[in-house]
Structures are given as C-alpha cells and as structure tokens.
Amino acid sequence: MSLRDQMLQTAYAYTAVHNEQTFDTLLALCSPDCVHRIGPMSIKNPDRNNDEYIRFNTEVCKRMHTYHAEIMDAVVDEASRKVVVYIHSKGTAPAGEYENEYVITLTMTEDGKKVAHQYDFMDSQTMLNWIAKVGKPARENWGME
C-alpha cells in the first residue's frame, strides 16, 4: 500500500472510532505520545494525551444518543505526513440536536499507520451554544469551570 493510501486509511479509521465510540481501539491508531488539540484557541480547550482524550470523548458521548461524523473531503500531504479532513457531524442528545463542521489535521507517523498529532478546528460558536444547552457537566468536561 502506498504511503498516501495508508495515511487515508488511518484517517478514515480514526473517524470510524469516533462514530462507533470504541475509544479503547483509539490507542491502536495513535502513537504513545500523541497530542490531541481542539481549537480555535477561543474555546480554551487544553491539549490532551491519549488517556485524557479518551476520557474526554467518553464523557461527551455519554451525553449523546447518536453521533455520526462523515469525511466530506480529504487532502493528503505525504511530505509532511499530514491528512487534513473536512468533517460534517450530526448527533442527538437530551439537550437537542447537534450539528457541526470540523477541519481536522492529522499528522501521521512515518509509516502512516498512527496519528502522532491531532488538531481539530471546529465551528466554536455552534459547540459553545450546544455546551450551554447541555449545562454544567459539559462545561466541566470541557475544562470551562
């Protein structure tokens, strides 16, 4: 498999883990020292290691009945070992419907089989509005209290 195809396969598998909410399998897709960042900076979300990122997502998913993210487009840069994906997501929760857009940059290991760094850039206003509806548990999970 070419490096480009391997990197795309890893990016799609990484998205699938989030859809399936099988975060225990996330570790198989991430380097041990992977850093997970969520932006923009205005939402003041801390960088997370793998364990922190898994705990964070597990808490988020507890508040969702359904969630599905779909890669709408992907750009691969083999030289920098990066895949940039444009994702549209939808979900339902007791707090209401959730729908958002993300541009996620995944920097891969040299073989393209693991994510070494993740940067999610999202529509922060949509996220902050949704967190306000969810209430205090979501704000605590996001490190906003």
N, C-alpha and C positions, 0 to 999 in steps of 0.2 A: 504494500500500500504506500502511496506517495505521502510525503510529509503533509502536504496540503489536505489530502483526504483524511489522514489520521487526525489532524487538528479539527477539521469539521466534524468528524465522528465524535471526538471528545466534547466539542461544544454542544452537539445535539444530545449526547448522553447526559451532560451536565444539566441541560434544560429538563430532560425527562425525569431526573432525580427530583427536581423541584415539583414537577407535575404529579409524580407518584408519591411524593412526600416520604421517600425512602432515604432519609438523610444519613442513615448508617452506611449506605453504599457510597455516599459522597466522598468519604475518605479514600476510597479506591480511585477516585478521579482527581484527587488533589495531592500536590506534593506535601510532605510533612510540615513544611514551613510556609505554606500558602497564606497569603494575606487577603482578606475579604473586605472591600471598601464599598460603602454606599454613599452616593452623592446626589445632589450637589452639597457643597460644604454648608449651605444654609440650614440643612436639616440636622446638622451637628451629630451625625451618627459615628460612633467610634470604629476604628479598624478592629477587625476580629481575626483570631486564629481559627483553625478548623473546628475545634471543640466549641468555641464561643459562637461561631457561625451556625453550627448545627443546633445548639440550644436556642439561639435567636429564631431560626426558622421553625423549629418545633413549636415554640410559643406562638408565633404568628399563625401557623397552620391550625392550632387549637381553636382559633377564633374564626376559622373559615369552614363553611360547609363544603364548598367546591372551590377549586382553583385550577386554572389552565393557562399556561404561557405558551405562545407559539412564536417560533422564529419566523419573521417575515422576510428578513434579508440577512445576509452574512458576507463579510469581507475578510479575506484571509491574507495576511502578510507573512509569508514564510521567513523572510529575512529577520524580522523582529519577533517571530514566533507568536504573533497575535491574531486572534479572531475577534472581530467586532460584530456583534449580532444586534439587530433591531428586533425587539420583542413586544408583542401586544399580549396583555394578560387580562383575564376576567375571572371574577370569583363572586361567591355569595357568602354572606355571613349574617348573623343575627343583627348586626349593625347596618346591614343593607348591601347593595350591590357594590362590587369593587371592579374598576377597570382602569388600567394604567398602561403607559408605554415606558420602555426601558431601552437604553443603549448600553450594552454590556461589553466591556473589553476583557477578554480572557487571554492572559499571557501564559503560554504553554512551556513545558519542559522541552529540552532539546529534541526528544523523540515525538513530541506532540501528544503523548498519551495522558499527561496530567496537567492540571491547572496549577500554575505557580503563583498567579496573582489574578484577582478578580476585581473589577471596578464597575459597579452598577451605577449608571446615571439615569435617574428617573424623573418623571413629572412630579416634582416635590409638592406642588400645591395640591394635586389630587391625593397624594399619600397623606399629607398633613390633615386634609379635610376628613379623610377616612379614619385616621387615628383619633381625631376629635370625636367622631361618632362612636368608636369602639370604647373610648374612655380611658380611665386611669391604667388598667392592666397593659394596654398597648403602649401608652406613653412610658410606663416603667420599663417595658421590654425594649423600647427604642432608646432608652437612656435619656429620656426627656424630663424625668422627675428625679 
